[in-house]
Amino acid sequence: MASQPAPQTAASGRGRSPARRRAILDAADSVIQRDGPDASMSAIAAEAGISKPILYRHFGDKSGLYRALAQRHVDPLMERVRGELHAGSSLRVRTRATVGAYLGMIRGNLNLYRFLMDRATSEDPRTRGDLGMMVRRLGEELAGVLRDDLRVADPVRAQITAHAVVGMVQAAGEWWLEHPEVAAETVIDDLTSAVVGAITGPRPAQEPGAEKSV
């Protein structure tokens, strides 16, 4: 009697094994690091040794690949930044470590950063929303640090300051990518001072005769 083929698992039958998925993401990383935001799905599939239909079978479509790449690379960065935020050190030390971690990541992975932040977010609203949510969550966590560790009593002030600081670091990082001639230490030092000043500086005095809005 002829032997029967071994039964396939549902995942392998659909061609979606975790190992194959990781191999495709590895291939995508290689192509993106080489080609930057112009990396094509065809080039990624060729690097992985598969066809485009098989690539899409694993991720649904290119939007699914974008989100998988964002999760693969942005989540570890956010965890590292969170670790620095919650470290038991002075505000300046924590700020410098956090700023350095973020700037080091984007400069060290420029093509990947541009692929995710420029191309992926422009082509896929869900990726744009996911990345935006990560940034907002980071602002919320910083607001918590300001309230709990730095004793910022006013919760509204903590929220405004935290989200302003996160936006400032992100915008300064974008500027630095366009000015690679500026030394990393210069950017980190000046940005650290700006962040610490924004957090610890006094609130502007209310103008005489001004009334609080309701």
Accessible surface in RSA format (square Angstrom, percent):
REM  Atomic radii and reference values for relative SASA: ProtOr
REM  Chains: A
REM  Algorithm: Lee & Richards
REM  Probe-radius: 1.40
REM  Slices: 20
REM RES _ NUM      All-atoms   Total-Side   Main-Chain    Non-polar    All polar
REM                ABS   REL    ABS   REL    ABS   REL    ABS   REL    ABS   REL
RES MET A   1   227.37 117.7 138.47  91.6  88.90 211.7 116.46  99.0 110.91 146.9
RES ALA A   2    82.27  75.6  62.16  95.9  20.11  45.8  73.02 102.8   9.25  24.5
RES SER A   3   107.67  91.0  78.01 104.1  29.66  68.3  52.41 111.6  55.26  77.4
RES GLN A   4   139.09  77.8 114.92  84.0  24.17  57.5  50.60 107.7  88.49  67.1
RES PRO A   5   115.67  84.3  92.98  84.8  22.68  82.5 104.80  86.5  10.86  67.5
RES ALA A   6    85.32  78.5  61.78  95.3  23.54  53.6  67.02  94.4  18.31  48.5
RES PRO A   7   131.09  95.5 101.98  93.0  29.12 105.8 112.96  93.3  18.13 112.7
RES GLN A   8   136.85  76.5 103.93  76.0  32.92  78.4  34.00  72.4 102.85  78.0
RES THR A   9    92.29  65.6  82.72  83.9   9.57  22.8  85.01 114.2   7.28  11.0
RES ALA A  10    72.34  66.5  51.44  79.4  20.89  47.5  64.09  90.2   8.25  21.9
RES ALA A  11    36.26  33.3  33.93  52.4   2.33   5.3  33.93  47.8   2.33   6.2
RES SER A  12    48.99  41.4  36.25  48.4  12.73  29.3  34.58  73.6  14.41  20.2
RES GLY A  13    45.79  56.5   0.00   N/A  45.79  56.5  14.88  40.8  30.90  69.2
RES ARG A  14   115.19  48.4 109.63  55.9   5.56  13.2  53.77  73.5  61.43  37.2
RES GLY A  15    23.55  29.0   0.00   N/A  23.55  29.0  23.24  63.8   0.32   0.7
RES ARG A  16   107.11  45.0  96.22  49.1  10.89  25.9  21.05  28.8  86.06  52.2
RES SER A  17    35.44  29.9  35.24  47.0   0.20   0.5  26.45  56.3   8.99  12.6
RES PRO A  18    86.54  63.1  83.56  76.2   2.98  10.8  86.26  71.2   0.28   1.7
RES ALA A  19    61.39  56.4  54.27  83.7   7.12  16.2  55.21  77.8   6.17  16.4
RES ARG A  20   108.56  45.6 104.50  53.3   4.06   9.7  16.77  22.9  91.79  55.6
RES ARG A  21    89.20  37.5  89.20  45.5   0.00   0.0  26.69  36.5  62.51  37.9
RES ARG A  22   135.53  56.9 135.53  69.1   0.00   0.0  57.08  78.0  78.45  47.5
RES ALA A  23    50.17  46.1  42.05  64.9   8.12  18.5  45.44  64.0   4.73  12.5
RES ILE A  24     0.14   0.1   0.14   0.1   0.00   0.0   0.14   0.1   0.00   0.0
RES LEU A  25    13.37   7.4  13.37   9.6   0.00   0.0  13.37   9.4   0.00   0.0
RES ASP A  26    73.65  51.6  69.96  69.6   3.69   8.7  27.40  64.5  46.25  46.1
RES ALA A  27     8.14   7.5   3.72   5.7   4.42  10.0   7.77  10.9   0.36   1.0
RES ALA A  28     0.00   0.0   0.00   0.0   0.00   0.0   0.00   0.0   0.00   0.0
RES ASP A  29    26.48  18.5  26.15  26.0   0.32   0.8  16.38  38.6  10.10  10.1
RES SER A  30    57.93  48.9  44.42  59.3  13.50  31.1  22.37  47.6  35.56  49.8
RES VAL A  31     0.20   0.1   0.20   0.2   0.00   0.0   0.20   0.2   0.00   0.0
RES ILE A  32     0.00   0.0   0.00   0.0   0.00   0.0   0.00   0.0   0.00   0.0
RES GLN A  33    79.03  44.2  64.56  47.2  14.47  34.4  35.54  75.6  43.49  33.0
RES ARG A  34   147.56  62.0 115.15  58.7  32.41  77.2  74.03 101.2  73.54  44.6
RES ASP A  35    54.57  38.2  34.93  34.8  19.64  46.4  16.94  39.9  37.63  37.5
RES GLY A  36     1.51   1.9   0.00   N/A   1.51   1.9   1.51   4.2   0.00   0.0
RES PRO A  37    45.90  33.4  43.53  39.7   2.37   8.6  43.53  35.9   2.37  14.7
RES ASP A  38   125.92  88.2 103.95 103.5  21.97  52.0  30.48  71.7  95.44  95.2
RES ALA A  39     0.18   0.2   0.00   0.0   0.18   0.4   0.18   0.3   0.00   0.0
RES SER A  40    47.96  40.5  44.70  59.7   3.25   7.5  38.71  82.4   9.25  13.0
RES MET A  41    10.94   5.7   8.14   5.4   2.80   6.7   8.14   6.9   2.80   3.7
RES SER A  42    60.44  51.1  54.22  72.4   6.22  14.3  34.97  74.5  25.47  35.7
RES ALA A  43    26.61  24.5  16.73  25.8   9.88  22.5  24.21  34.1   2.40   6.4
RES ILE A  44     0.00   0.0   0.00   0.0   0.00   0.0   0.00   0.0   0.00   0.0
RES ALA A  45     1.90   1.7   1.90   2.9   0.00   0.0   1.90   2.7   0.00   0.0
RES ALA A  46    75.14  69.1  50.03  77.2  25.11  57.1  57.75  81.3  17.39  46.1
RES GLU A  47    89.60  51.4  58.95  44.6  30.65  73.0   9.59  18.5  80.02  65.3
RES ALA A  48    28.97  26.6   1.14   1.8  27.83  63.3   7.80  11.0  21.17  56.1
RES GLY A  49    65.19  80.4   0.00   N/A  65.19  80.4  34.75  95.4  30.43  68.2
RES ILE A  50    24.98  14.2   6.89   5.1  18.09  43.6  15.08  10.9   9.90  26.9
RES SER A  51    52.50  44.4  42.17  56.3  10.33  23.8  44.30  94.3   8.20  11.5
RES LYS A  52    81.80  39.9  78.89  48.4   2.90   6.9  31.32  28.2  50.48  53.8
RES PRO A  53    93.27  68.0  82.82  75.5  10.45  38.0  87.98  72.6   5.29  32.9
RES ILE A  54    51.01  29.0  51.01  38.0   0.00   0.0  51.01  36.7   0.00   0.0
RES LEU A  55     0.00   0.0   0.00   0.0   0.00   0.0   0.00   0.0   0.00   0.0
RES TYR A  56    60.91  28.4  58.66  33.4   2.25   5.9  48.58  36.5  12.33  15.2
RES ARG A  57   110.33  46.3  99.48  50.7  10.85  25.8  29.15  39.8  81.19  49.2
RES HIS A  58    10.42   5.7   1.05   0.7   9.37  24.0   0.23   0.2  10.20  11.9
RES PHE A  59    16.80   8.4   0.30   0.2  16.50  42.9   7.36   4.5   9.44  27.0
RES GLY A  60    63.32  78.1   0.00   N/A  63.32  78.1  37.42 102.7  25.91  58.0
RES ASP A  61    71.01  49.7  70.61  70.3   0.41   1.0  27.90  65.7  43.11  43.0
RES LYS A  62    79.54  38.8  78.76  48.3   0.78   1.9  40.61  36.6  38.93  41.5
RES SER A  63    22.52  19.0  22.52  30.1   0.00   0.0   4.91  10.5  17.61  24.7
RES GLY A  64     9.61  11.8   0.00   N/A   9.61  11.8   6.33  17.4   3.27   7.3
RES LEU A  65     0.00   0.0   0.00   0.0   0.00   0.0   0.00   0.0   0.00   0.0
RES TYR A  66     0.41   0.2   0.41   0.2   0.00   0.0   0.41   0.3   0.00   0.0
RES ARG A  67    50.54  21.2  45.38  23.1   5.17  12.3  15.80  21.6  34.75  21.1
RES ALA A  68     9.19   8.5   2.10   3.2   7.09  16.1   6.00   8.4   3.20   8.5
RES LEU A  69     0.00   0.0   0.00   0.0   0.00   0.0   0.00   0.0   0.00   0.0
RES ALA A  70     2.12   1.9   2.12   3.3   0.00   0.0   2.12   3.0   0.00   0.0
RES GLN A  71   113.10  63.2 110.37  80.7   2.72   6.5  23.54  50.1  89.56  67.9
RES ARG A  72    73.20  30.7  55.43  28.3  17.77  42.3  34.57  47.2  38.63  23.4
RES HIS A  73    44.82  24.5  38.03  26.4   6.79  17.4  23.65  24.4  21.17  24.6
RES VAL A  74    17.00  11.2  17.00  15.4   0.00   0.0  17.00  14.8   0.00   0.0
RES ASP A  75    52.38  36.7  51.03  50.8   1.35   3.2  22.72  53.5  29.66  29.6
RES PRO A  76    77.47  56.5  65.59  59.8  11.88  43.2  71.93  59.4   5.54  34.4
RES LEU A  77    16.48   9.2  11.13   8.0   5.34  13.4  15.65  11.0   0.83   2.2
RES MET A  78    13.44   7.0  13.44   8.9   0.00   0.0  13.44  11.4   0.00   0.0
RES GLU A  79   107.24  61.6  99.67  75.4   7.57  18.0  43.90  84.9  63.35  51.7
RES ARG A  80   143.65  60.3 132.45  67.5  11.20  26.7  48.18  65.9  95.46  57.9
RES VAL A  81     3.64   2.4   3.64   3.3   0.00   0.0   3.64   3.2   0.00   0.0
RES ARG A  82    41.32  17.3  41.07  20.9   0.25   0.6  22.79  31.1  18.53  11.2
RES GLY A  83    46.02  56.7   0.00   N/A  46.02  56.7  37.25 102.2   8.77  19.6
RES GLU A  84    46.58  26.7  45.80  34.6   0.78   1.9   2.92   5.6  43.66  35.6
RES LEU A  85    18.02  10.0  17.81  12.7   0.20   0.5  17.81  12.5   0.20   0.5
RES HIS A  86   106.75  58.3  82.05  57.0  24.70  63.2  60.88  62.7  45.87  53.4
RES ALA A  87    37.26  34.3  27.23  42.0  10.03  22.8  36.52  51.4   0.74   2.0
RES GLY A  88    92.28 113.8   0.00   N/A  92.28 113.8  43.31 118.9  48.96 109.7
RES SER A  89    43.76  37.0  24.84  33.2  18.92  43.6  34.86  74.2   8.90  12.5
RES SER A  90    64.62  54.6  47.45  63.3  17.18  39.6  54.86 116.8   9.77  13.7
RES LEU A  91    29.59  16.5  23.51  16.8   6.08  15.3  23.51  16.5   6.08  16.4
RES ARG A  92   115.73  48.6 113.97  58.1   1.76   4.2  55.88  76.4  59.86  36.3
RES VAL A  93    87.40  57.5  83.04  75.2   4.36  10.5  86.39  75.1   1.01   2.7
RES ARG A  94    20.56   8.6  19.32   9.8   1.24   2.9   6.67   9.1  13.89   8.4
RES THR A  95    10.94   7.8   6.74   6.8   4.19  10.0   6.83   9.2   4.11   6.2
RES ARG A  96    86.50  36.3  84.88  43.3   1.61   3.8  36.00  49.2  50.49  30.6
RES ALA A  97    37.48  34.5  22.29  34.4  15.19  34.6  34.00  47.9   3.49   9.2
RES THR A  98    20.35  14.5  20.35  20.6   0.00   0.0  20.34  27.3   0.01   0.0
RES VAL A  99     3.27   2.2   3.04   2.8   0.23   0.6   3.27   2.8   0.00   0.0
RES GLY A 100    20.54  25.3   0.00   N/A  20.54  25.3  12.77  35.1   7.76  17.4
RES ALA A 101     4.02   3.7   0.12   0.2   3.90   8.9   1.83   2.6   2.19   5.8
RES TYR A 102    28.80  13.4  28.80  16.4   0.00   0.0  26.21  19.7   2.59   3.2
RES LEU A 103     0.83   0.5   0.83   0.6   0.00   0.0   0.83   0.6   0.00   0.0
RES GLY A 104    43.67  53.9   0.00   N/A  43.67  53.9  33.82  92.8   9.85  22.1
RES MET A 105    33.33  17.3  25.42  16.8   7.91  18.8  31.21  26.5   2.12   2.8
RES ILE A 106     0.39   0.2   0.39   0.3   0.00   0.0   0.39   0.3   0.00   0.0
RES ARG A 107    77.40  32.5  66.87  34.1  10.53  25.1  38.95  53.2  38.45  23.3
RES GLY A 108    58.59  72.3   0.00   N/A  58.59  72.3  30.30  83.1  28.30  63.4
RES ASN A 109    45.38  31.3  44.99  43.5   0.38   0.9   1.23   3.0  44.15  42.7
RES LEU A 110    68.98  38.4  65.63  46.9   3.36   8.4  65.63  46.1   3.36   9.0
RES ASN A 111    46.79  32.3  45.02  43.5   1.76   4.2   2.23   5.4  44.56  43.1
RES LEU A 112     1.87   1.0   1.87   1.3   0.00   0.0   1.87   1.3   0.00   0.0
RES TYR A 113    12.18   5.7  10.90   6.2   1.28   3.3  12.18   9.2   0.00   0.0
RES ARG A 114    35.57  14.9  35.57  18.1   0.00   0.0  15.35  21.0  20.22  12.3
RES PHE A 115     0.00   0.0   0.00   0.0   0.00   0.0   0.00   0.0   0.00   0.0
RES LEU A 116     4.13   2.3   4.13   3.0   0.00   0.0   4.13   2.9   0.00   0.0
RES MET A 117    49.27  25.5  37.55  24.9  11.72  27.9  27.93  23.7  21.34  28.3
RES ASP A 118    65.89  46.2  56.40  56.1   9.49  22.4  28.89  68.0  37.00  36.9
RES ARG A 119    41.49  17.4  36.77  18.7   4.72  11.2  20.63  28.2  20.86  12.6
RES ALA A 120     0.00   0.0   0.00   0.0   0.00   0.0   0.00   0.0   0.00   0.0
RES THR A 121    16.11  11.5  15.84  16.1   0.27   0.6   8.71  11.7   7.40  11.2
RES SER A 122    83.78  70.8  49.56  66.1  34.22  78.8  46.79  99.6  36.99  51.8
RES GLU A 123    78.61  45.1  47.66  36.1  30.95  73.7  29.26  56.6  49.35  40.3
RES ASP A 124     8.03   5.6   7.83   7.8   0.20   0.5   0.76   1.8   7.27   7.3
RES PRO A 125    88.11  64.2  81.17  74.0   6.94  25.2  81.39  67.2   6.72  41.8
RES ARG A 126   154.48  64.9 147.35  75.1   7.13  17.0  61.02  83.4  93.46  56.6
RES THR A 127     0.00   0.0   0.00   0.0   0.00   0.0   0.00   0.0   0.00   0.0
RES ARG A 128   114.80  48.2 111.77  57.0   3.03   7.2  52.22  71.4  62.58  37.9
RES GLY A 129    36.64  45.2   0.00   N/A  36.64  45.2  34.16  93.7   2.48   5.6
RES ASP A 130    60.95  42.7  57.05  56.8   3.90   9.2  13.68  32.2  47.28  47.1
RES LEU A 131     9.20   5.1   8.52   6.1   0.67   1.7   8.65   6.1   0.54   1.5
RES GLY A 132    22.59  27.9   0.00   N/A  22.59  27.9  21.22  58.2   1.37   3.1
RES MET A 133    86.82  45.0  86.82  57.5   0.00   0.0  69.49  59.1  17.32  23.0
RES MET A 134    19.30  10.0  19.30  12.8   0.00   0.0  19.30  16.4   0.00   0.0
RES VAL A 135    45.48  29.9  45.18  40.9   0.30   0.7  45.29  39.4   0.19   0.5
RES ARG A 136   118.95  49.9 118.51  60.4   0.44   1.1  59.48  81.3  59.47  36.0
RES ARG A 137   109.56  46.0 108.70  55.4   0.87   2.1  52.50  71.7  57.07  34.6
RES LEU A 138    19.89  11.1  19.89  14.2   0.00   0.0  19.89  14.0   0.00   0.0
RES GLY A 139     0.00   0.0   0.00   N/A   0.00   0.0   0.00   0.0   0.00   0.0
RES GLU A 140    87.77  50.4  81.80  61.9   5.97  14.2  37.43  72.4  50.34  41.1
RES GLU A 141    50.62  29.1  42.62  32.2   8.00  19.0  30.85  59.7  19.77  16.1
RES LEU A 142    12.27   6.8  12.27   8.8   0.00   0.0  12.27   8.6   0.00   0.0
RES ALA A 143     0.00   0.0   0.00   0.0   0.00   0.0   0.00   0.0   0.00   0.0
RES GLY A 144    12.57  15.5   0.00   N/A  12.57  15.5  12.55  34.4   0.02   0.1
RES VAL A 145     8.35   5.5   5.59   5.1   2.76   6.6   7.69   6.7   0.65   1.8
RES LEU A 146     0.70   0.4   0.70   0.5   0.00   0.0   0.70   0.5   0.00   0.0
RES ARG A 147    89.45  37.6  79.13  40.3  10.32  24.6  22.93  31.3  66.51  40.3
RES ASP A 148    93.65  65.6  82.42  82.0  11.23  26.5  28.16  66.3  65.49  65.3
RES ASP A 149    70.33  49.3  45.20  45.0  25.13  59.4  13.12  30.9  57.21  57.1
RES LEU A 150    54.24  30.2  31.54  22.6  22.70  57.1  35.71  25.1  18.53  49.9
RES ARG A 151   178.71  75.0 157.41  80.2  21.30  50.7  73.78 100.8 104.93  63.6
RES VAL A 152    19.97  13.1  13.38  12.1   6.59  15.9  17.69  15.4   2.29   6.2
RES ALA A 153   100.82  92.7  66.37 102.4  34.45  78.4  77.10 108.6  23.72  62.8
RES ASP A 154    52.29  36.6  45.71  45.5   6.57  15.5  25.88  60.9  26.41  26.3
RES PRO A 155    76.60  55.8  76.29  69.5   0.32   1.1  76.60  63.2   0.00   0.0
RES VAL A 156    95.30  62.7  93.24  84.4   2.06   5.0  95.30  82.8   0.00   0.0
RES ARG A 157    62.78  26.4  59.59  30.4   3.19   7.6  15.23  20.8  47.55  28.8
RES ALA A 158     0.16   0.1   0.00   0.0   0.16   0.4   0.16   0.2   0.00   0.0
RES GLN A 159    53.59  30.0  53.40  39.0   0.19   0.5  33.40  71.1  20.19  15.3
RES ILE A 160   115.37  65.7 108.66  81.0   6.71  16.2 114.05  82.1   1.32   3.6
RES THR A 161    18.14  12.9  14.56  14.8   3.58   8.5   7.15   9.6  10.99  16.6
RES ALA A 162     0.00   0.0   0.00   0.0   0.00   0.0   0.00   0.0   0.00   0.0
RES HIS A 163    64.12  35.0  55.18  38.4   8.93  22.9  41.33  42.6  22.78  26.5
RES ALA A 164    61.64  56.7  43.25  66.7  18.39  41.8  55.55  78.2   6.09  16.1
RES VAL A 165     7.11   4.7   6.91   6.3   0.21   0.5   7.11   6.2   0.00   0.0
RES VAL A 166    18.65  12.3  15.08  13.7   3.57   8.6  17.66  15.3   0.98   2.7
RES GLY A 167    33.17  40.9   0.00   N/A  33.17  40.9  28.76  78.9   4.41   9.9
RES MET A 168    61.98  32.1  52.42  34.7   9.55  22.7  31.68  26.9  30.30  40.1
RES VAL A 169    20.78  13.7  20.78  18.8   0.00   0.0  20.78  18.1   0.00   0.0
RES GLN A 170    50.50  28.2  50.01  36.6   0.48   1.2  14.88  31.7  35.62  27.0
RES ALA A 171    63.74  58.6  51.97  80.2  11.77  26.8  58.34  82.2   5.40  14.3
RES ALA A 172    25.78  23.7  18.73  28.9   7.05  16.0  25.13  35.4   0.66   1.7
RES GLY A 173     0.00   0.0   0.00   N/A   0.00   0.0   0.00   0.0   0.00   0.0
RES GLU A 174    54.57  31.3  53.51  40.5   1.06   2.5  33.69  65.2  20.88  17.1
RES TRP A 175   122.86  49.3 115.68  56.0   7.18  16.9 104.98  56.0  17.88  29.0
RES TRP A 176     6.00   2.4   6.00   2.9   0.00   0.0   6.00   3.2   0.00   0.0
RES LEU A 177    14.57   8.1   0.91   0.6  13.67  34.4   1.09   0.8  13.48  36.3
RES GLU A 178   114.36  65.7  92.00  69.6  22.35  53.2  37.32  72.2  77.03  62.9
RES HIS A 179    60.90  33.3  60.90  42.3   0.00   0.0  33.35  34.4  27.55  32.1
RES PRO A 180    85.71  62.5  69.39  63.2  16.32  59.3  69.66  57.5  16.05  99.7
RES GLU A 181   131.89  75.7  92.91  70.3  38.98  92.8  75.40 145.8  56.49  46.1
RES VAL A 182    36.24  23.8  30.41  27.5   5.83  14.0  35.10  30.5   1.15   3.1
RES ALA A 183    59.93  55.1  46.02  71.0  13.92  31.7  56.45  79.5   3.49   9.2
RES ALA A 184    42.70  39.3  36.11  55.7   6.59  15.0  36.11  50.9   6.59  17.5
RES GLU A 185    98.87  56.8  98.45  74.5   0.42   1.0  57.91 112.0  40.96  33.4
RES THR A 186    68.00  48.4  62.68  63.5   5.32  12.7  41.34  55.5  26.66  40.3
RES VAL A 187    12.95   8.5   8.39   7.6   4.56  11.0  12.54  10.9   0.40   1.1
RES ILE A 188    16.31   9.3  16.31  12.1   0.00   0.0  16.31  11.7   0.00   0.0
RES ASP A 189    63.71  44.6  61.32  61.0   2.38   5.6  23.23  54.7  40.48  40.4
RES ASP A 190    93.84  65.7  87.03  86.6   6.81  16.1  28.53  67.1  65.31  65.1
RES LEU A 191    12.14   6.8   9.24   6.6   2.90   7.3  11.64   8.2   0.50   1.3
RES THR A 192     1.47   1.0   1.47   1.5   0.00   0.0   1.47   2.0   0.00   0.0
RES SER A 193    55.68  47.1  47.81  63.8   7.87  18.1  29.34  62.5  26.34  36.9
RES ALA A 194    44.52  40.9  28.09  43.3  16.43  37.4  39.91  56.2   4.61  12.2
RES VAL A 195     5.19   3.4   5.19   4.7   0.00   0.0   5.19   4.5   0.00   0.0
RES VAL A 196    19.92  13.1  19.92  18.0   0.00   0.0  19.92  17.3   0.00   0.0
RES GLY A 197    37.50  46.2   0.00   N/A  37.50  46.2  31.14  85.5   6.36  14.2
RES ALA A 198    51.15  47.0  24.68  38.1  26.47  60.2  37.16  52.3  13.99  37.1
RES ILE A 199     9.80   5.6   3.80   2.8   5.99  14.4   3.80   2.7   5.99  16.3
RES THR A 200    86.07  61.2  55.17  55.9  30.89  73.6  47.92  64.4  38.15  57.7
RES GLY A 201    23.36  28.8   0.00   N/A  23.36  28.8  20.50  56.3   2.86   6.4
RES PRO A 202   130.10  94.8 103.10  94.0  27.00  98.2 113.73  93.9  16.37 101.8
RES ARG A 203   152.40  64.0 130.48  66.5  21.92  52.2  39.60  54.1 112.80  68.4
RES PRO A 204   128.62  93.7 100.22  91.4  28.40 103.3 111.75  92.3  16.88 104.9
RES ALA A 205    97.82  89.9  65.02 100.3  32.80  74.6  74.85 105.4  22.97  60.9
RES GLN A 206   104.51  58.4  74.20  54.2  30.30  72.1  44.80  95.4  59.71  45.3
RES GLU A 207   131.90  75.7 124.56  94.2   7.34  17.5  41.33  79.9  90.57  73.9
RES PRO A 208   137.96 100.5 106.07  96.7  31.88 115.9 117.26  96.8  20.69 128.6
RES GLY A 209    80.32  99.1   0.00   N/A  80.32  99.1  44.93 123.3  35.39  79.3
RES ALA A 210    52.39  48.2  26.12  40.3  26.27  59.8  36.50  51.4  15.90  42.1
RES GLU A 211   159.59  91.6 130.72  98.9  28.87  68.7  47.82  92.5 111.77  91.3
RES LYS A 212   174.35  85.1 150.97  92.6  23.39  55.7  98.94  89.1  75.41  80.3
RES SER A 213   112.41  95.0  80.07 106.9  32.35  74.5  52.53 111.9  59.89  83.9
RES VAL A 214   190.61 125.4 118.79 107.5  71.82 173.0 154.11 133.9  36.49  99.0
END  Absolute sums over single chains surface
CHAIN  1 A    12012.9       9483.4       2529.5       7036.5       4976.4
END  Absolute sums over all chains
TOTAL         12012.9       9483.4       2529.5       7036.5       4976.4
